[in-house]
Amino acid sequence: MKKILLLSDTHGHVDDHMMKYVKESDEVWHAGDIGTTQVTDTIASLKPLRAVFGNIDNHELRLSFPEELLFECEDINIYMTHIGGRPNRYAKGISKKIKSIKPKIFICGHSHILKIQYDKVNQLLFINPGASGKHGFHKVRTMVRFEIDKSDIKNIEVIEVKR
């Protein structure tokens, strides 16, 4: 079983509150707009990190992380990218990719809008963790944590912090 902390849109912000949840996780996944290598270096010094770059990320982050990740955790296929849209309104090319690779979880960021939804058409769990940083229009910073136990996704929890 793996305890996952899912972040997005940190925009260079990392703090003790976020790190508390990092320490409680087995792995941290970051869905882009990291902002600075300080964010990823701080997290990766404590826990395994999987991340994709986002549209605001500089060349250094783009060299360190891919635009999209396809990976397996326990017995679940995951597809993560930064700009992905949402069920019934996926970004250009995403629907085709989802149909091709058939992930059980699709993760994206970018919108700063927290959304967790089961996509019946593609039979996957869609997760956008919102924004964990302080930059943007959102009034509440959000993170998502959950557990993956073999082929089960369970104990999904939204963590909210006022800006």
Buried (B, 14 or more C-beta within 10 A) or exposed (E): EBBBBBBBBBBBBBBEEBBEBBEEBBBBBBBBBBBBBEBBEBBBEEBEBBBBBBEBBEEEBEEBBEBBBEEEBEEBBBBBBBBBBBBEEBBEEBBEBBEEEEBBBBBBBBBBBBBBEEBEEBEBBBBBBBBBBBBBEBEEBBBBBBBBBEEEBEEBEBBEBEE
